[in-house]
Amino acid sequence: MDLQMKAKTAVITGGVQGIGLEVARELAREGANLVLADVNESAGAAAVEELSRITAAAFVRVDLTDPHSVRQLMDAAVERFGAVHIFVNSAAILDDKTFEESSPEDWKRMLDVCLLGPMHCLHAVLPLMKRQQYGRIVCFSSDSARIGQARLSYYAAAKAGVTALVKSIAQEMGPHGITANIVSPGATNTPMRMSREAAMREQMGEEKYTRRVQNVQKMYPLRRIGEPCDIAPMVALLVSDRSSWVTGQVVSVNGGFTMA
């Protein structure tokens, strides 16, 4: 499908691995210029080397918890490509504790990255989009934010905040030609999730962990965990002009885990 992105520039946070990198690949195939933002410089260099074979791509190291660093990211994107048309927030962290086991330091770290991080980015990019009277925004939430999930309480809380934030921005920015939507994945085999799963396997032992995996898969009508390539096409569609009348929506890409 030609999504007509050849003159567009996309900034993708968390764009050097997992879902973010797969989104970058999808947009690269559609011809968009790419600015990948992350803290991981070695992964950033590898991602840019790969994507530069397809389209123009750059890496910018960014600390999403620092508003100044985020503004420098947007300035670098404009300096390199002239504008920012698309913003995708994929950066996140994950934890594995019950709420009772967690501490205020855990909550702050989660909220700084997963809620305040997107806030800093949107606060920096919206004036650019408003000036050009055009913009496409997708931020990631999580089905844990929709239904709750044990051992992910403060992650779910942060992601629920992202959903409310983006819906509100969609209302404010619609008159300026800016759409803002949320993609809510189910369990997806990203490096972040796989690291968490490896820790669980070591803690639980192989037999108990295998039963857990089987039980988790039974919660999905499609009987499998998602892959980043399952998520990226929906993001590409939402940031294209094929979705110019879609805004403020939560789109679950989750193998049927939730259907409401």
N, C-alpha and C positions, 0 to 999 in steps of 0.2 A: 504494500500500500504506500503510495506517495503522500506523505503528510506535509509536504511543502515546507520544509525547515531549512532549506539551503541558505537563506539569508538571516537565520536566527542564531542567537547565542544563548547557551544554557549554562547556568552555574549550578553545580550539583555538590552539595555537601555530603561527606561520607562517600565520595564518588570513586574511591580507589579499590574498593572490594565489595563483595556481597551484592545486595540489591542495587546499591548506588552505581557500582561498576557496570552491572548488567543494563541499567537504565542508560548509562553513558554509551555503551555499545549500541543499544537500540537507536538512540538519537544520532549517533555517528553514522549509522547506516542510512538515516534519513537526511544526512548532510548538514546537521547543525554544528556550529562551532562549540567547543566545550571548554569550560573552566572547571577543573576538578579541585575540590577543596577538602583538605583533611589534615590531620596532624602527622600522618605516616608518610614521611618524605620518600623513603625507599619504594614503598608501594605506589606512591604517586608518580615517581619516575618511570616505573615499569608500566603503569597504566597509560601514561602519556606516550611512551614509546610504542605501545600496541595501537592505540587509537589514532596516532598521527599517521599511520599507514592508510587511514580511511578518511580523516577529516582534520581540520585544524584543532589542536588541543593544547591546553596548558594546565600546569599544576600550581596551586597557590597553597602554601601552608597557612592554616588558620586555627585560631583558638576560639571556638564558638562561645566560650564563656566570657570573652573580652570584646566589648562593643567596638573598641578601636581596631582590633584585629579584623573584625567582620567588615568594618567600613573600608579597611585597606583591601580586603578581598574584592569588594564590589568596585572600588576604584581601579584595581588591577584589571578586572574584567573589561571595564569600559575603556581603559587605556589600550588594551590589547585588541579588542574587537569592536569598540565604538558604542556598544549598548548591551544591556541585559534584557532579553525578551522572555526568558524562561528561568524559573527558579525551582529547584527540586531539593527538598530537605530530607536526606536519607541518613544523616549522621545520628548515632544513638549509642547508648551503652546499655548493658543488661546486668542484672544481679540475680541471685538465687538465695533469698532468705525469706523466712516468714516475717510479717510486720513486727512481731514481738521480738525477733532476733535482731532486727535492724536498729540503726542508730540515727540521730539527727544528721550526723555527718554523711551517712548513706543517702538520706533523703535529699540533702543539699546538693551532693554530687550528681544525683539523678536529675533533679530539677534544673540544675545549672546547664546540663548538656541537652536534656531531652525536651525541656520546655523553654527556658530562657534562651537557649541557643537558637531555636527557630524564631523567637521573638526578636533577638538582636538582628538576625538575618532579614526578617521581613521589614523591620524598622529601617534598615539600610537600603533595601532594594525597592521598596514601594515608591519613594520619591522619584527614582529613575523611571520606573514603569509609568507612573502618573504623568510625568513630563512628556513621555512619548505617547500617552493615551493608549497603551497596549501592554499586556503582561499575562503570563500564564504561570500559575503557582500550583505545585503539588507538594504537600507535606505528608509524611507517613505517620499514621496512628497505629493502633493495634487492636485486634479483637479482644485482647485482655482489658482494654479500656471500655469496651462496650458491655461486657458481661462479667468482668472481674476474673481474677485468676490467682489461685493460691501461689505464694512465693514470688509473686510479681506485683505486689500491692502498690508500691510507690512508683514503679515503672508504669503501671496501668493508670495511676493518678496523673502522672506527667503527660501521658499520651492522651488522656481525656481532656486535659488542658489544651493540648495542641488542636484537638477537634473543635473545641469551643472558640479558640482563637481564630482559626482559619474560617469558620463559618461567619464570624463577626466581620472579619476583613472582607470576605466575599460581599457582604452587604454594603460595606463602606466603599469598596473600590469598583463595584460593578459599573457605576456611571462613567468610569474612566477607562473602560475597555479592558479591565483586568479581571480574569477569572481565578478563583482559588478553590481547590478541592483537596480532599483527603483520600488517600489510599490506605486501606486497613488490611494488611496481610494476616493470614493465619500463620501457623508455625512454618518457617522457611529455613532451608538448610544453608544459612549464611555462616561465615567463619565465627561470628559472635555466638550463634546458637550452637554450632558444633563444639566450640570450646566449653560451653555450659554442659552439653551432653556428655562430653568426655569426662568432665569432673563428676557427673552423676554416675556414670558407668563405673568409675574407680571406687566411688563411695558405696554403691549398691551391690557391686559384684555382677558378673556377667549374666547369671541366670535371672536374677531379679530385674536387672536392667532390660533384658530381652522381653520379659513379660510386660514391663512398662511401655516399651516401644509398641508392642502389639496392641495394648490397650489404647494408647494415644491414637494410633492409626485407625482404630475402630470408631473414633469420634468424628472421623472425616468420611463422608459418603464416598469420596473418590479413593479412599483407602491408601492414601500416601501423603507424605509431608511435601510441602511445596519446595520449588527451586527458584532461585532468583530470576531465571528466564520465564517463569510463570507470571511474575509480577510486572516486569519491565514493559511489555506491550501495552498494558492498561495505562501506565504512566505516560508513555509516548502518545497515546490517543488523547489523553486529557490535556496535555500541553500543546496539542496541535489545534489548528483552526477547525478541524472536524468536530471539535467539542466546544465551539465558541458560545453555545447557549447552555452550557453545563457549568454551574458554579455553586459553591456551598454544599457540595454533596460528599457523603462518605461512601466510597466504593470498596466493598469487601472483595478481596481476591484470596480465597481461603479454602478452596476445595469443598465448600459446603459446610464448614465448621459452624458458622452462624448464618442464618438465612433471614433475619428480621431487618 
